Amino acid sequence: MPLQIPLICVKDKQAFRKAEGTLRRIGNPAQLARELSGSGTRLLHVIDLDANRGQATNMDIYNSLTYFINVEVECSAKKDTMDRLFRLKARIVLELPCKLDLSEFKKNERLLVGSFGKEYDGDAAGVHDVIIKDADDAAVKRFAKLGKRIIVFESDYGKLETGNRKLVWGVIKPF
């Protein structure tokens, strides 16, 4: 069974769940991380809605989150934001292809996660893990051969052939 990875959104220092395109407030992100950690969750996927708009308003909460649980943060690819997250040992999710030269972050490669759709034809160089949006069997096989740890969304996991499900390291699911 792959690692189960709950997905939350963070905006204005609050945690939200996204249901049918609408954000629903679920509370304090640190308290949520503590509860998830206590129930055995090892990794939390965070979409930082403020950081995606270039605002660093939530950076202080990641220190609290990473105290309780491993976190991967989906945010814009800005070097200063990335440096702050690296210092906290948070994983950073970058949309591929990325405008940044990822070889510059070689010492932190294990904290870099590439995210892309099945139309992506690169090899995800410079990232340790990959999140495949709209994952299919061919994409899972291709990135497994490249030695990447594969993460897919719950909605795609069930569509994969049984053998390819075994290649999946983690499944992102709505909280």
C-alpha positions, 0 to 999 in steps of 0.5 A: 500500500503506498503512502497516503498523503493528505492535501490541504490548502493554506491561505492567510495562515489558515488551512482549507480543504477544497471541495468542488472548487470551493475552499472550506476552512478547517482550522489552524495548520499546526494543530491539523499537522499535530492531529495528522501526525498522531494518527500516523500520517507521515507526509502532508501536501500543502498548496500555498495559495498565497505563495503561488501569488508571490506572497510569503505570508505563510512562511512562519507556519511551516516551521510549526508544521515541520515540527510535527510532520513532513511537509511538501509545499506547492508554491511558485518557484522563487529562489528566496521562498525555496531557500526558506523552505529548504532551511526548514527541511520542507519538500518543495513541489515545482511545476515542470518544466521549471524556469530555474536551473535545478542543478543549482539545488543539487544539495537539496535534490531529495527535497525537490518534487517535480509536478507535471501532467502526462504530456510532460516529455522531460526526464524530471532531472534535478528532482527526487520524486515526481507527482504525475497529474492525470497519471496513466500506466505509461507515465508511471512505467516511464518514471519508475524506469528513471528511478523516480519515486512516483506520487499520483492523485487518488482519482488516478491511482484506481485507474492504474493496472495492478502491477503499476500500482506497486510502482507508486510510492505515494497517493495524494488524497483530499483531506 
